[in-house]
Amino acid sequence: MVRPIIKNCRFLLVFGAILALGTFLRLYMLSEQILLDDEWHGIASVVDKTFLDILTTFNPTLNSSTPLNLYRLFLLRSFGWSELALRLPDVLAGLLGLILFPLLLKKIFNERMALAFALLLAISPFMIFYCRFARSYSIMMLLCFWALLLFHQWLVTGKNRHIIGFVITGSLAIYTHPLSIITIFALLVVAIGIALFNHFIKSSSAHLSIVPSLKKLIIASFIMAVLVSLLLLPVLLQSSKLPWAAGRLTLSSFIIAATLVSGTANTQLTIIFLALCPHSGTWPWLDRCSPCSISAVYPLRRRYPLSRSPMKKACPEPTLPLQ
């Protein structure tokens, strides 16, 4: 009886210290930080505009967030602009993520992993920078990662509240920053791929078990696509004028994208990384010697053992889990 209470108090004390550190790093001398570079895009996007103009148009050159532009125009018409007021949504999103995500991970995994994640998030240079920057990146991170956790819970439990939460947070993430569509729809594409793999290759030893059926995954994807299309209608109508619309896919484009995924500009290491990733769930020795062992899916592999086909249940070999 006493031990769980002591353990919970210890978690709260450590988490509180980490939260204090992350809050200090995000707020230190924030009031003395002037607006720089891309932060002026949002201001230029609302000058001489009405609320209806912001809702129904999209400037492909300034490429600013519609929800934040509505907030900036509201400030302009009411309290006036200041550096702190313009950055307030991003600061609040960063602080909310610092509190919310470790607690959610604690429910999914354990206290140790939640505290480790909280510490890394608290001192992350990118998260600190974007939390203090008057753009949509901090809000985008909050909504995308929240959507990721909700989607994971839906795959594991199949509960409707999780997919509803995923659709809401995912749609808001894409509405906040259109490039969030890559993160959100990648989850659906991978899940549909797993469902198709399970359907057609039922006897595979690398069988991944997810609760939602293929039909539910397709329905969720369709609802998300319709909702996002309605929210981003002004962007879609102006898509041909976007700065990257005239670009073409080349071999160089794929190489650059691959280096971003692998985290290294070394071509040989990038090739090795991409070659090993598909096999990290079925080759146990990769846990010790590949970059995949420190990827975001590694905790899933340890916490949730993968369901196997009946003929392979006796085999203790670890595989990539979702449940």
GUVOMI-967384 format. One line per 8 residues: number of its first residue (from 1); their letters; for each residue x, y, z of N, C-alpha, C. Coordinates in pm, whole numbers, plus 32768, in hexadecimal, padded with zeros to 4 digits. Last residue first. Layout:
BEGIN
NUM) A) X,Y,Z,X,Y,Z,X,Y,Z ~ ... .
% end
This chain:
BEGIN
323) QLPLTPEP) 805C,7E40,73FE,8001,7E1C,7469,8041,7DBB,74C7 ~ 8117,7E63,7348,80B8,7ED1,7356,805F,7EB7,73CD ~ 8270,7E05,732E,81E9,7DFB,7364,8196,7E77,734C ~ 835B,7D49,7282,8324,7DD1,728D,8293,7DCD,72B8 ~ 83D1,7C38,734E,83AE,7C76,72CF,836E,7CFD,72EA ~ 84A9,7B42,73E4,845D,7BBE,73E9,8443,7BF7,735F ~ 8481,79E4,73FA,84C5,7A50,73B5,8471,7AD0,73B6 ~ 841A,78FD,7465,8426,7973,74BD,8462,79EB,747A .
315) CAKKMPSR) 8325,782C,73DC,83A5,786E,73C0,83B0,78ED,7414 ~ 8229,77D1,73FC,828F,779E,7455,8314,77E3,7445 ~ 8191,783D,7331,8181,7870,73B8,81F0,7843,7416 ~ 8182,77F8,7228,81FF,7837,7255,81F8,7863,72E7 ~ 808D,779B,71DF,80FD,773E,71CE,817F,7776,7206 ~ 7FDF,7879,7206,7FDC,7807,7262,8055,77AD,7255 ~ 809A,79B1,71DA,8041,794B,71A7,8048,78D1,7201 ~ 80B2,7AA1,72E5,80E7,7A4F,7279,807D,79EE,7248 .
307) SLPYRRRL) 80BC,7BEB,7361,806F,7B70,734F,80A4,7B25,72D6 ~ 81D2,7C7B,7409,8183,7C6C,738F,8139,7BE8,738D ~ 81CF,7D22,7543,81FB,7CB6,74EC,819B,7C9F,747A ~ 8203,7E58,75A6,8193,7E0D,7570,81C6,7D9E,7514 ~ 82FF,7EB4,7603,828A,7EB8,765B,821A,7E5E,762A ~ 83BB,7E96,7537,83D6,7E5F,75BB,8358,7E53,7610 ~ 8349,7F15,7460,8374,7E8C,744E,838E,7E49,74D4 ~ 8322,8014,74BC,82AE,7FC2,749D,82D5,7F2F,7495 .
299) PYVASISC) 8429,8077,74D0,83DD,805D,754A,8362,8005,7531 ~ 8464,8088,73B3,84A8,8028,7408,845C,800F,748B ~ 83F7,814B,731A,83A9,80D1,7328,83EA,806E,7387 ~ 84AC,821D,7309,8434,8231,735A,83E6,81B1,7370 ~ 85F6,8185,7321,858B,81CD,72DE,8511,81D4,7338 ~ 86C7,80F4,736F,86AE,816D,73BB,8640,81C0,7379 ~ 86D3,8024,72BD,86BF,8002,7349,86A5,807D,73A0 ~ 8714,8085,71C5,8686,8070,71E2,866D,8057,7276 .
291) PSCRDLWP) 8824,8084,71A7,87E6,8102,71D2,8755,80F0,71F7 ~ 889A,7F49,7234,8866,7F9C,71C7,882D,801E,71FC ~ 88ED,7E9C,72FF,8953,7ED7,72A8,891B,7F2D,7238 ~ 8826,7E32,73A2,88A4,7E5B,73E0,88FF,7EA9,7383 ~ 874F,7DEE,7309,8736,7E3A,7383,87B6,7E75,73BC ~ 87AA,7D46,724A,87A8,7DD5,7227,878A,7E2B,72A1 ~ 8788,7C4A,72A8,880E,7C85,72BA,8812,7D17,7295 ~ 8682,7C02,725A,869B,7C30,72E3,8722,7C74,72F4 .
283) WTGSHPCL) 85CE,7C4C,7150,8658,7C24,7169,8680,7C56,71F3 ~ 84D0,7CB7,7141,84DC,7C27,7135,856A,7BF5,714C ~ 84D2,7DCA,714F,8471,7D83,71A2,8484,7CED,71A0 ~ 858B,7E21,7099,85AC,7E30,7127,854A,7DE8,7181 ~ 8567,7E21,6F8C,8583,7DA0,6FCB,8598,7DAA,7061 ~ 8546,7F24,6F2D,84D8,7EC4,6F1C,84EC,7E41,6F67 ~ 864B,7F9A,6F7D,85CC,7FBE,6FBD,855D,7F56,6FA7 ~ 8725,7F59,6EDE,870E,7F0D,6F58,8685,7F26,6F96 .
275) ALFIITLQ) 8720,800B,6E0A,871C,7F7C,6DEC,86FB,7F2B,6E68 ~ 8737,8101,6E85,86BB,80E3,6E40,86AF,804E,6E1F ~ 8842,80E3,6EEB,87D0,80FE,6F43,874C,80D5,6F01 ~ 88DA,80C2,6E01,88D6,8058,6E66,885C,8068,6EC1 ~ 88AD,81BB,6D87,8885,8140,6D43,8879,80CD,6DA6 ~ 8922,8264,6E4A,8894,8272,6E28,8860,81F3,6DE5 ~ 8A2C,8216,6E42,89DF,81FE,6EBC,8949,8208,6EA2 ~ 8A6A,826F,6D3B,8A76,81E2,6D5F,8A24,81C0,6DDB .
267) TNATGSVL) 8A41,8388,6D4A,89F1,8335,6CEF,89F4,82A2,6D17 ~ 8A1D,8459,6E55,8A76,83F3,6E1E,8A24,8391,6DCB ~ 8974,84FC,6ED6,898D,851D,6E4B,89EC,84BB,6E08 ~ 8877,8478,6FAE,8904,8489,6F8C,8912,84A9,6EF8 ~ 8770,843A,6FE0,87B4,8493,703D,8848,84A4,7022 ~ 86BE,83AB,6F47,8729,8361,6F8D,8773,83B6,6FF2 ~ 8618,8477,6EE3,85DF,8409,6F31,864A,83C3,6F84 ~ 86CC,8518,6E5A,867D,8552,6EC6,8643,84E5,6F1F .
259) TAAIIFSS) 8729,8467,6D9A,8788,8498,6DFF,873E,84D9,6E74 ~ 8641,8447,6D01,8678,83D4,6D4B,86DA,8400,6DB7 ~ 8629,8542,6C8C,85C1,8514,6CE9,85F5,84A1,6D3F ~ 870D,8539,6BE9,8704,859E,6C53,869D,8575,6CBA ~ 86C0,8469,6B3E,873A,845C,6B8F,8736,84BF,6C04 ~ 85DF,84D1,6AC1,85D0,845B,6B16,864A,844A,6B70 ~ 8658,85A4,6A32,85F0,85C0,6A95,85E0,854C,6AF6 ~ 8704,851F,6982,873E,8573,69EA,86D8,8592,6A59 .
251) LTLRGAAW) 864B,84B2,68D6,8699,8459,692C,86D7,84A7,699E ~ 8527,8587,68E5,85A0,8556,68A6,85E6,84F5,6907 ~ 83F9,8625,68AE,843D,85BB,68F7,84B5,8589,68A7 ~ 83EC,8787,688D,83DF,8702,6853,842E,869E,68A7 ~ 8331,88B9,68D8,83A1,885C,68E4,8382,87D5,68A5 ~ 8260,8962,68E1,82A1,8953,685F,8316,88F1,6863 ~ 8217,8966,69ED,81BD,8927,698D,8200,890F,6906 ~ 82A1,89EA,6AB1,82D8,8969,6A87,8284,8925,6A1A .
243) PLKSSQLL) 820B,8AD5,6ADC,8296,8ADE,6AAE,82CE,8A5C,6A79 ~ 80BF,8AC4,6A4D,811B,8AAC,6ABB,81AB,8AAB,6A88 ~ 800A,8AD6,6984,805F,8B4B,6999,80C2,8B38,6A0D ~ 7F6F,89F6,6989,7FC7,8A06,6915,8027,8A7B,6925 ~ 7ECE,8A19,6A6A,7F40,89BD,6A71,7FA1,89CF,69FC ~ 7DEA,8AA8,6A97,7E63,8AF5,6A78,7EE0,8A9D,6A6E ~ 7D33,89E9,6AD7,7D15,8A3F,6A63,7D8F,8A91,6A38 ~ 7DA4,8980,6BBD,7D9C,892D,6B45,7D83,8981,6AC8 .
235) VPLLLLSV) 7D7D,8A55,6C6E,7E06,8A2B,6C4B,7E05,89DA,6BCB ~ 7C65,8A5E,6C83,7CAF,8AD1,6C4B,7D3D,8AAD,6C22 ~ 7C3D,8951,6CF2,7C0C,8976,6C6E,7C51,89F1,6C35 ~ 7C7E,88DC,6DE2,7CEB,8912,6D90,7CBD,893A,6D04 ~ 7B8C,8880,6E47,7BD9,88E3,6E94,7C42,8928,6E3D ~ 7B43,87C6,6D82,7AED,8839,6D9F,7B3A,88A7,6DE7 ~ 7C15,870F,6D93,7BFB,8755,6D15,7BA5,87D0,6D29 ~ 7BF3,86AE,6E98,7C6A,86FE,6E78,7C56,874D,6DF6 .
227) LVAMIFSA) 7B03,861F,6E75,7B0C,868E,6ED5,7B81,86EA,6EB6 ~ 7B4F,855F,6DB5,7AE2,85BD,6D99,7AED,8638,6DF4 ~ 7C1D,84D6,6E3E,7C39,8518,6DBE,7BCE,8580,6D9D ~ 7B94,846F,6F1D,7C02,84CE,6F2F,7C1D,851B,6EAE ~ 7AE6,83C0,6E9C,7AAF,842E,6EEC,7B1A,849A,6EFF ~ 7BA3,830F,6E2A,7B47,835C,6DD4,7B0F,83D5,6E1F ~ 7C1D,82A2,6F0C,7C6E,82ED,6EAA,7C16,8344,6E52 ~ 7B44,821F,6F80,7B87,828B,6FC9,7BD9,82E1,6F6B .
219) IILKKLSP) 7B13,8160,6EB6,7AAC,81C2,6ED9,7AEA,8239,6F21 ~ 7C01,80CD,6EC2,7BDE,8114,6E47,7B76,817F,6E63 ~ 7BED,8065,6FC6,7C5F,80B9,6FA2,7C40,810B,6F24 ~ 7B09,7FC9,6FB2,7B08,803D,700B,7B7B,809C,6FEA ~ 7B66,7F05,6EFC,7AF3,7F59,6ED9,7AF1,7FD7,6F30 ~ 7C2D,7E85,6F8B,7C52,7ED1,6F13,7BE1,7F30,6EEC ~ 7BEB,7EB1,70EF,7BE8,7E69,7070,7C12,7EC2,6FFD ~ 7CB1,7EEA,7213,7C53,7F1A,71AD,7C5D,7EC8,712C .
211) VISLHASS) 7D8F,7E58,7297,7D01,7E3D,72B3,7CA4,7E6E,7244 ~ 7EAB,7DAC,7218,7E67,7E2A,7236,7DD2,7E0D,7241 ~ 7FCE,7CF8,720F,7F44,7CF3,723E,7F12,7D80,725D ~ 8094,7C7C,7110,807D,7CEC,716A,7FEA,7CF0,718F ~ 8162,7B6B,70CF,80D8,7B9B,70CF,80C7,7C09,7139 ~ 8247,7AE6,7085,8252,7B75,70A7,81C9,7BB7,70AA ~ 820C,79F0,7029,823D,79F8,70B3,824A,7A88,70E2 ~ 80DF,79CF,6F68,8166,7A06,6F79,818C,7A0B,700D .
203) SKIFHNFL) 7FE6,797C,6F23,803C,791A,6F64,80C8,794E,6F7F ~ 7F62,7A45,6E9B,7F35,7A24,6F21,7F95,79C7,6F6B ~ 7F6E,7B17,6DCB,7FDC,7AC0,6DF4,7FC4,7A98,6E85 ~ 7E88,7BAC,6DA6,7EB5,7B58,6D37,7F25,7AF8,6D5F ~ 7E5C,7C29,6E9E,7DED,7BE9,6E55,7E1E,7B86,6DED ~ 7F4A,7C99,6EEF,7F0D,7C31,6F42,7EA2,7BE4,6EF8 ~ 7F66,7D54,6E1D,7FCA,7CEB,6E30,7F90,7C78,6E83 ~ 7E8B,7DFA,6E50,7E91,7DAE,6DD3,7EF5,7D3B,6DDD .
195) AIGIAVVL) 7EDD,7E61,6F4B,7E5F,7E15,6F3F,7E5C,7DC2,6EBF ~ 7FC8,7EE5,6F02,7FCE,7E75,6F60,7F51,7E1E,6F55 ~ 7F5A,7FAA,6E57,7FBB,7F49,6E23,7FC7,7ECF,6E7D ~ 7EC4,8037,6F10,7E7F,7FF0,6EA4,7EDB,7F87,6E66 ~ 7F9B,809D,6FA7,7F38,8044,6FE6,7EEA,7FF5,6F7D ~ 801B,813E,6EE9,8062,80CD,6F25,7FFF,806A,6F63 ~ 7F4F,81FA,6EB6,7F85,81A7,6E49,7FCB,812C,6E81 ~ 7F2C,8273,6FAF,7EBF,8228,6F73,7EF1,81CB,6F05 .
187) LAFITIIS) 8028,82EB,6FD0,7FF6,828B,7034,7F88,8234,6FF8 ~ 802F,839A,6EFA,808F,832C,6EFD,8063,82C1,6F61 ~ 7F79,845C,6F3E,7F4D,83F5,6EE0,7FB1,8383,6ED4 ~ 8018,84F0,6FFA,7F97,84B6,701E,7F6F,8445,6FC0 ~ 8105,8541,6F73,810B,84F5,6FF0,8088,84AB,700A ~ 809A,85CB,6E95,80F9,855D,6E82,80FB,8504,6EFD ~ 8002,8696,6EFF,7FBC,862B,6EB8,8018,85B2,6EA2 ~ 809C,8760,6F56,807D,86F7,6FB7,8036,8681,6F76 .
179) LPHTYIAL) 809E,881F,6E95,8100,87B4,6E87,80F0,8748,6EF2 ~ 7FDF,88DF,6EED,7FBB,887B,6E88,801F,8808,6E7A ~ 7FA0,892A,7030,8011,892A,6FD3,7FF8,88BC,6F6C ~ 7E95,8934,7087,7EF8,898F,70BF,7F71,899C,7064 ~ 7E21,8865,6FFA,7DEB,88EC,6FE6,7E4E,8955,701A ~ 7EB3,8791,7062,7EC0,87B0,6FD3,7E8C,883D,6FB6 ~ 7E59,879D,716C,7EE8,87A9,714D,7EFD,87D1,70BB ~ 7D48,8772,714E,7D76,87F4,7180,7E0A,8809,7163 .
171) SGTIVFGI) 7D52,8667,70F9,7D1B,86CD,70A1,7D47,8759,70CB ~ 7DC1,85ED,71E0,7E05,85E7,715F,7DD5,8651,70FE ~ 7CFF,8621,72A2,7D85,865A,72B2,7DD2,8658,722E ~ 7C21,8594,7229,7C19,8621,7251,7CA4,8660,7259 ~ 7C80,8491,71FD,7C4B,84DE,718D,7C48,8573,71AE ~ 7CC6,8448,7307,7D2C,844F,729D,7CFC,84A4,7228 ~ 7BCE,844A,7388,7C35,84A8,73B1,7CA2,84B8,7348 ~ 7B5F,8374,72FA,7B1F,83F8,72F3,7B84,8464,731B .
163) IHRNKGTV) 7C07,82A9,734A,7C09,82CF,72BD,7BC4,8357,72AA ~ 7BC9,82A5,745E,7C51,82BF,7431,7C56,82E9,739E ~ 7AC0,8262,746F,7AE9,82E7,749F,7B76,830A,7472 ~ 7AAD,815A,7418,7A84,81C6,73BE,7AB5,824F,73EB ~ 7BB4,806F,7447,7B49,80C1,747F,7B2D,813A,7428 ~ 7C83,7FC6,7404,7C11,7FCB,73AA,7B9E,8021,73DC ~ 7D78,7F9C,7487,7CFA,7F81,74CF,7C80,7F7B,7473 ~ 7E47,7FC4,73CA,7E57,7F61,7435,7DD1,7F3A,7473 .
155) LWQHFLLL) 7DF2,8088,731E,7E22,800B,72E6,7E29,7F9D,734F ~ 7DBC,8150,73DD,7D4E,8116,738D,7D78,8091,7351 ~ 7EBA,818B,7439,7E59,8152,7495,7DE3,8114,744C ~ 7F25,81FB,734E,7F60,8181,7387,7EFD,813C,73E5 ~ 7E84,82DE,733F,7E7C,8278,72D6,7EB6,81F3,7307 ~ 7ED8,836A,7420,7E4C,833F,7415,7E3C,82D1,73AD ~ 7FE4,839B,73DB,7FC4,834A,7451,7F35,8317,744C ~ 7FBD,843C,72F3,8009,83BF,72EC,7FE7,8364,7361 .
147) AWFCLLMM) 7F37,851B,735D,7EF3,84C4,72FC,7F38,843D,72F1 ~ 800C,8580,73F3,7F90,8556,7436,7F41,84F8,73DB ~ 80B6,85C4,7325,80DF,855B,7382,8067,8528,73D1 ~ 801B,868A,72A2,8049,8613,725A,806E,85A3,72BB ~ 7FF0,8750,7368,7F7E,870A,732C,7FA9,8688,72E6 ~ 80FA,87A1,73A9,809B,8776,740F,802D,8720,73D3 ~ 8162,87F0,72B0,819E,8781,72FA,813D,8749,7361 ~ 80B7,88CA,7278,80BC,8857,721D,80F5,87DC,7264 .
139) ISYSRAFR) 8104,8977,7340,807A,8943,7340,8072,88C8,72E7 ~ 8209,89A7,72E8,81F2,8971,736D,8166,8933,7378 ~ 81E1,8A17,71E6,8227,8997,71F6,820F,8957,727F ~ 8176,8B06,7190,8118,8A9C,71B9,815C,8A1A,71E0 ~ 8223,8C1D,7227,81F5,8BD1,71B3,81A3,8B5B,71E8 ~ 82C7,8CBD,72DC,823C,8CDC,72B8,8218,8CA0,7231 ~ 837B,8C01,73C6,837A,8C36,733E,82E9,8C47,7310 ~ 83A4,8B69,74A3,83BD,8BF9,74B1,83B3,8C41,742B .
131) CYFIMFPS) 8383,8A69,744E,8327,8A99,74B4,8332,8B30,74C6 ~ 845D,8A48,73A9,83DA,8A59,736C,8371,8A89,73CF ~ 852C,8A30,746F,852E,8A9B,740A,84A3,8AB4,73D1 ~ 84DD,894A,74FA,84EB,89C9,7541,84E5,8A3D,74DE ~ 84E5,888C,7430,8466,88A6,7473,846B,892A,74C0 ~ 85F9,8895,73EB,8592,88B6,7389,850F,88DB,73CC ~ 8679,8845,74DD,868F,88CB,74A3,8623,88F4,743F ~ 85EC,87A5,75EE,85F9,879E,755C,860B,882A,7521 .
123) IALLLAFA) 85BB,8795,76F8,863A,87D3,76D0,864F,87D0,7639 ~ 84BE,871B,7706,84D6,8799,774E,8552,87E1,771C ~ 84DC,862C,767B,8486,8694,7644,84A3,871B,7684 ~ 8584,85A3,772B,85B3,85BF,76A3,855F,862E,7662 ~ 84D7,8597,780B,8557,85DD,7813,858C,8601,7789 ~ 83FF,8501,77A7,83E8,8589,77D9,846A,85D8,77DF ~ 847B,840D,776F,8443,845D,7701,8431,84ED,772E ~ 84B8,83C0,7874,8524,83D0,7812,84F5,8426,779D .
115) LAMRENFI) 83B7,83B1,78E0,8416,8413,7915,8489,842B,78B4 ~ 834B,82DE,7848,830A,8361,7847,836A,83CE,7877 ~ 83F0,820B,788C,83F2,823B,7803,83B3,82C7,77F9 ~ 83AB,81F2,799B,8435,820D,7974,843C,8245,78E8 ~ 8298,81B4,799A,82C7,8233,79D1,8354,8256,79A2 ~ 822C,8126,785B,8248,8122,78EA,8282,81A7,7917 ~ 8143,812B,7773,81BC,80DF,778E,81D3,80D4,7825 ~ 8049,81AF,7780,8061,814C,7716,80D7,80F1,773A .
107) KKLLLPFL) 805B,8259,785B,7FEB,81FB,7854,8006,818C,77EE ~ 813E,82E9,7813,813F,829D,7890,80CF,8235,7890 ~ 80E9,8373,7734,8147,8305,7722,8151,82AF,779F ~ 8049,8432,77B4,800C,83D2,7759,8067,8359,7743 ~ 810E,84BC,7843,80A1,847A,788B,805A,8413,7834 ~ 81B0,8524,7773,81E6,84C1,77D1,817A,8477,781F ~ 80E7,85D1,76F3,811F,855A,76B1,8160,84F7,7712 ~ 809B,86AB,77A4,803D,8644,7776,8082,85C5,7747 .
99) ILGLLGAL) 8173,8759,77DA,8125,871D,7847,80DA,86A1,7817 ~ 81D7,879D,76E3,8235,8777,774B,81EF,8733,77C1 ~ 80F1,87F3,7661,8130,8777,7637,8191,8742,76A0 ~ 80CF,88E6,76EB,8069,887C,76F6,80A2,87F5,76CD ~ 81AF,8975,7699,81A1,8952,7726,813A,88E3,773A ~ 8177,898E,7583,81F1,894D,75B1,81E7,8921,7642 ~ 8083,8A1A,758C,8088,8995,754F,8104,8949,757D ~ 80D8,8B0B,7603,8077,8AB5,7648,8077,8A28,7610 .
91) VDPLRLAL) 8182,8B68,7537,81B6,8B50,75BD,8159,8AF1,7608 ~ 80CF,8B87,7465,813D,8B28,7457,8179,8B05,74DF ~ 801E,8C4F,74C8,7FED,8BC9,74A4,805C,8B61,749A ~ 80DF,8D2E,74F8,8098,8CE8,7564,8061,8C5F,753C ~ 8156,8DCF,7442,8194,8D4B,7457,8145,8CF5,74BB ~ 80C1,8EB5,744E,80C7,8E6E,73D0,80FF,8DE1,73E0 ~ 80F7,8F04,7557,806F,8EDE,7530,806D,8E8F,74AE ~ 8208,8F44,7549,81DA,8ED8,75A0,814F,8EA7,7578 .
83) ESWGFSRL) 820B,901C,7496,8257,8FA2,7479,8223,8F2C,74CA ~ 80C2,909B,7454,8140,90A0,749D,8189,901D,7480 ~ 7FA8,914B,73D2,8014,90EA,73C5,8085,9105,7427 ~ 7E5C,916F,7463,7ED5,919F,7422,7F42,9136,7424 ~ 7D67,911D,74BE,7DCB,9146,7520,7E48,9183,74E2 ~ 7CC2,912E,73B0,7C98,9138,743C,7D07,9171,7496 ~ 7D23,9114,72B2,7CA4,915B,72C1,7C7E,9172,7353 ~ 7E0A,907D,72DF,7E15,9101,72A0,7D98,9154,72B7 .
75) LFLRYLNL) 7D9E,8F8F,7344,7DF4,8FE4,7398,7DFA,9072,7362 ~ 7D1B,8F36,725B,7CCE,8F51,72D5,7D1E,8FAB,7333 ~ 7DF6,8F0E,71B7,7D97,8F76,7192,7D40,8F9B,720B ~ 7E6C,8E37,723F,7EB5,8EB6,7231,7E57,8F28,720D ~ 7DA5,8D72,7225,7DCB,8DA1,72AB,7E13,8E28,72A1 ~ 7DAA,8D4F,7111,7D2E,8D7B,7152,7D4B,8DB3,71DC ~ 7EAD,8CED,70F9,7E8B,8D6E,70BC,7E09,8DA5,70F5 ~ 7E94,8BF8,7178,7EE5,8C60,71B7,7ECB,8CE9,717B .
67) PTSSNLTP) 7DED,8B73,70BA,7DC0,8B8B,7144,7E11,8BF7,718B ~ 7EA0,8B85,6FCC,7E1C,8BC5,6FD3,7DEB,8BD9,7061 ~ 7FF7,8BC8,6FB9,7F8E,8B73,6FF1,7F0B,8BBE,6FFF ~ 8088,8C2F,6E7C,8074,8C3C,6F0B,7FFA,8BEC,6F38 ~ 8108,8C6F,6D80,80F9,8BE7,6DB1,80E9,8BE4,6E49 ~ 8160,8D3E,6CDD,8178,8D49,6D6D,8164,8CC3,6DB3 ~ 8114,8CC8,6BE5,819A,8CFF,6BFA,81BC,8D06,6C8F ~ 800B,8C79,6BE6,8072,8C12,6BD2,8100,8C44,6BE7 .
59) NFTTLIDL) 7F12,8CCD,6CB3,7F82,8D0F,6C6F,7FF3,8CAA,6C5F ~ 7DC2,8C87,6C92,7E43,8C53,6CC0,7EB0,8C93,6C6D ~ 7C70,8CC3,6D07,7CE0,8CD6,6CAB,7D5F,8C9B,6CE9 ~ 7BAB,8CA6,6DC7,7B8C,8C7B,6D3E,7BFE,8C8C,6CDB ~ 7C02,8D06,6EBB,7BC4,8C82,6EB4,7BB7,8C4E,6E26 ~ 7C5F,8E06,6E7C,7CBD,8DA2,6EAF,7C84,8D15,6EA2 ~ 7B6F,8E84,6E2F,7BE0,8E7A,6DD2,7C41,8E0B,6DFC ~ 7ADF,8E7C,6F1C,7AB1,8E2D,6EA9,7B1F,8E1D,6E42 .
51) FTKDVVSA) 7B6E,8F31,6FB6,7B6A,8EA5,6FE0,7B3E,8E4B,6F6C ~ 7C2A,9007,6ED3,7BBA,8FEA,6F2C,7BC0,8F56,6F54 ~ 7D60,90C2,6EB7,7D0A,904D,6E9B,7C96,9049,6EFD ~ 7E33,9171,6EE4,7DC8,919A,6E87,7D6F,9125,6E5E ~ 7F06,906A,6F42,7EFA,90FA,6F2E,7E90,9117,6EC3 ~ 7F31,8F5E,6F4F,7EB1,8F8F,6F84,7EA0,9025,6F73 ~ 802B,8F1C,6EED,7FB8,8ED5,6EB7,7F32,8F0F,6EE3 ~ 80EA,8FA4,6F7C,80CC,8FD4,6EF5,804F,8F94,6EBC .
43) IGHWEDDL) 80E8,8EFD,705E,80BB,8F88,7069,8096,8FBF,6FDF ~ 8152,8E10,6FF5,80CB,8E12,702B,8093,8E9E,7038 ~ 8253,8E64,6FAC,81F6,8E35,6F46,8166,8E3A,6F78 ~ 82F4,8E9A,7083,82AF,8F0C,7045,824B,8EE0,6FDA ~ 836E,8DB1,70BE,8304,8DDC,7119,82B5,8E51,70DF ~ 8441,8D88,7013,83BE,8D58,6FE9,834D,8D80,7047 ~ 84FE,8E87,70A8,84F1,8E2E,7032,8460,8E0A,7015 ~ 8490,8ED6,71F6,84F8,8EC5,7191,84C6,8E6F,711D .
35) LIQESLMY) 843C,8FA2,730A,840D,8F51,7299,8479,8F4C,722D ~ 850D,8F8B,7434,84C4,8FD3,73CD,8499,8F74,735E ~ 8504,8F3E,7584,8522,8F07,74FF,84CD,8F4C,7496 ~ 84BE,8F7E,7680,8522,8FD3,7641,8545,8FA5,75B4 ~ 8412,8EBA,76DA,83DA,8F40,76C4,843B,8F9E,767F ~ 84BB,8DE1,7705,8462,8DE0,7691,842D,8E6C,7672 ~ 8570,8DA7,77CE,8587,8E20,777E,852E,8E24,7700 ~ 84F6,8C63,77DB,8565,8CB9,7804,857C,8D2A,779F .
27) LRLFTGLA) 8438,8BAD,778C,840A,8C33,77AF,847C,8C94,77CE ~ 84B3,8ABB,7757,8457,8AF0,76F4,842E,8B82,770F ~ 854A,8A82,7837,858F,8A8F,77B7,8535,8ACD,774D ~ 847A,8A6F,78F9,84DF,8AD8,7902,8523,8AEE,787B ~ 83F4,8988,78A0,83AE,8A08,78A2,8410,8A7C,78A6 ~ 84BB,88C4,78C7,8487,88E0,7841,8440,8965,7838 ~ 84D5,88D5,79E3,8547,88EF,798B,8518,8913,78FE ~ 83D3,888D,7A34,8408,8911,7A58,847E,8937,79FF .
19) LIAGFVLL) 83CB,8787,79D3,836C,87EB,79A0,839D,8878,79BE ~ 848C,8712,7A74,84A0,8718,79E3,8446,8782,79A4 ~ 840D,872E,7B6D,848F,876D,7B56,84AC,877A,7AC1 ~ 8325,8694,7B41,8319,8722,7B5F,839B,876D,7B48 ~ 8397,8598,7B20,8350,85D6,7AB0,8340,866C,7AC5 ~ 83F9,8571,7C23,8456,8575,7BB1,8415,85BA,7B3A ~ 8304,857B,7CB2,8372,85D5,7CD3,83D3,85E3,7C5E ~ 826E,84AE,7C3E,823D,8538,7C36,82AC,859C,7C53 .
11) FRCNKIIP) 830A,83CD,7C7F,82F2,83F0,7BF3,82C8,8482,7BE6 ~ 82F3,83D6,7D97,8376,83E3,7D59,8369,840A,7CC6 ~ 81E3,83A7,7DB5,821B,8428,7DDF,82A3,8440,7DA0 ~ 81D7,829F,7D58,818F,8308,7D10,81C4,8392,7D35 ~ 8271,821E,7E1B,829B,8219,7D90,8258,8287,7D3E ~ 81D6,824C,7EFE,825D,8283,7EF7,828E,8289,7E67 ~ 80F3,81BA,7EB3,80E7,824A,7ECD,816F,828E,7EC3 ~ 8153,80B4,7E9A,811F,80FA,7E23,8114,8191,7E37 .
3) RVM) 81A4,808C,7FB3,8206,808F,7F47,81CF,80D3,7EC9 ~ 80C2,807C,8053,8116,80F2,805E,8172,80FF,7FE6 ~ 8053,7F88,8000,8000,8000,8000,8057,807E,8000 .
% end
